[in-house]
Amino acid sequence: NERAYVEALAKRYSNDPKADLKALAVQFKDAMRDLSRQYPDDLDSATLYAESLMDLRPWQLWSNAGAPAEGTEEIVAVLESVLRRDPMHVGANHYYIHAVEASPTPERALVSASRLETLVPAAGHLVHMPAHIYMRTGDYVAAVTSNARAAQVDRDYIARTGADGVYPLMYYSHNIDFLASAAMMTGQFAEASRAADEIVVKATAAIAQMPMIEPFAAKKLYVLLRFARWSELLALSRPDPQHKILTALWHFSRGVAHAALHHTTEAERERAAYVEARGAVPSDTPFNYNSAGAIFRIADAVLDARIAGAKQDYQAAVAAWARAVAAEDALNYDEPPDWFYPVRESHGAALLRIGRFEEGERVFRADLDRNPRNPRSLFGLMQALKAQKKDSAAAIVEKQFEAAWQRADVPLRLTDF
């Protein structure tokens, strides 16, 4: 059936630079559907048919409300059919993770994640893939481990082959970026900081060659923000002005740091500089699977909330945090998420600060629905329950928090949320 594969693949590409790529993708999907029906025992053809369906809506298989897009249920059914017949099929396990990771039930791919830990040990991307499910199911420590192992596999591959181009710049960098994100969740500052240092050096040097990796270059800012390292953040050098997204995020980060230190004049000055810098970035500039405009809408509200809090205008701060949550909820799915932390953590903490404990409890619980076992939201929920004298529930959550924070190398304070 090799000829059938060749004929199907020929429908996917064209020598015409003006060809309708969407139409070609549909033609390829139709060809792979026919091929998989012609050879029903060929599991590779079924897997590639599922992949051809996925390519019609990349990273948009589920709505933000958890509803499947057109074709998603067929993708899942085809891949599950393959896995029933060959549980160790590499492609089906890989695509199954992508097919369900954004769904309301990502845990159904935990078995595939476990298999891919060791199924192809010399393929860094596949070693990394379990992290997509571990992050969604709240096993952040396992996500750190998967990405650390994948990064080492990639380092070995690059050293052995001298590979350059897309794989080391994008896929290897994705592993390092993901490692930092997972370590930020577990409270492992040293691990997150090391990964951020590596990704920033790699990404910054390559932005001119591949502008799409500029968001990676902000990782050190994110790590220092996440761990409230204000003096270290303020000591970071100004980025190259040609790196416009990074420059805007640098001013945003400095504004947050100054607000946290109650330097309200400096925070306002940095906010003005941030607004000017983000104005130089077209709102539709890609930012991973979102747009720069979508990211800046969150940053606008976060910085407003931080400055309002520094001025002790707590009602305004809470309102701004609510805007930030709404803007974060509007983001397209990506893993790790394109905004560097769950904003509900800060919204919940702001509510606790002004004695709105029941509302704070609801906000932290809402985050835990989205980010299971998030240590910071467990900590915030514990504080909200204690404030309401719900001591039995607080004791249970405290044990959950201690388990989730056991790898952390820093203390946790609600004032840093």
Stockholm file with secondary structure:
# STOCKHOLM 1.0

chainA/1-417         NERAYVEALAKRYSNDPKADLKALAVQFKDAMRDLSRQYPDDLDSATLYAESLMDLRPWQLWSNAGAPAEGTEEIVAVLESVLRRDPMHVGANHYYIHAVEASPTPERALVSASRLETLVPAAGHLVHMPAHIYMRTGDYVAAVTSNARAAQVDRDYIARTGADGVYPLMYYSHNIDFLASAAMMTGQFAEASRAADEIVVKATAAIAQMPMIEPFAAKKLYVLLRFARWSELLALSRPDPQHKILTALWHFSRGVAHAALHHTTEAERERAAYVEARGAVPSDTPFNYNSAGAIFRIADAVLDARIAGAKQDYQAAVAAWARAVAAEDALNYDEPPDWFYPVRESHGAALLRIGRFEEGERVFRADLDRNPRNPRSLFGLMQALKAQKKDSAAAIVEKQFEAAWQRADVPLRLTDF
#=GR chainA/1-417 SS CHHHHHHHHHTTCCSCTTCCHHHHHHHHHHHHHHHHHHSTTCHHHHHHHHHHHHTTSTTCSBCTTSCBCTTHHHHHHHHHHHHHHCTTCHHHHHHHHHHHTTSSCGGGGHHHHHHHTTSSTTCHHHHHTHHHHHHHHTCHHHHHHHHHHHHHHHHHHHHHHCCCSHIIIIIIHHHHHHHHHHHHHHTCHHHHHHHHHHHHHHHHHHTTTCGGGGGGGGHHHHHHHHTTCHHHHHTSCCCCTTCHHHHHHHHHHHHHHHHHTTCHHHHHHHHHHHHHHHHTSCTTSEETTEEHHHHHHHHHHHHHHHHHHHTTCHHHHHHHHHHHHHHHHTSCCCSSCSSSSCTHHHHHHHHHHTTCHHHHHHHHHHHHHHSTTCHHHHHHHHHHHHHTTCHHHHHHHHHHHHHHTTTCSSCCCGGGC
#=GC SS_cons         CHHHHHHHHHTTCCSCTTCCHHHHHHHHHHHHHHHHHHSTTCHHHHHHHHHHHHTTSTTCSBCTTSCBCTTHHHHHHHHHHHHHHCTTCHHHHHHHHHHHTTSSCGGGGHHHHHHHTTSSTTCHHHHHTHHHHHHHHTCHHHHHHHHHHHHHHHHHHHHHHCCCSHIIIIIIHHHHHHHHHHHHHHTCHHHHHHHHHHHHHHHHHHTTTCGGGGGGGGHHHHHHHHTTCHHHHHTSCCCCTTCHHHHHHHHHHHHHHHHHTTCHHHHHHHHHHHHHHHHTSCTTSEETTEEHHHHHHHHHHHHHHHHHHHTTCHHHHHHHHHHHHHHHHTSCCCSSCSSSSCTHHHHHHHHHHTTCHHHHHHHHHHHHHHSTTCHHHHHHHHHHHHHTTCHHHHHHHHHHHHHHTTTCSSCCCGGGC
//
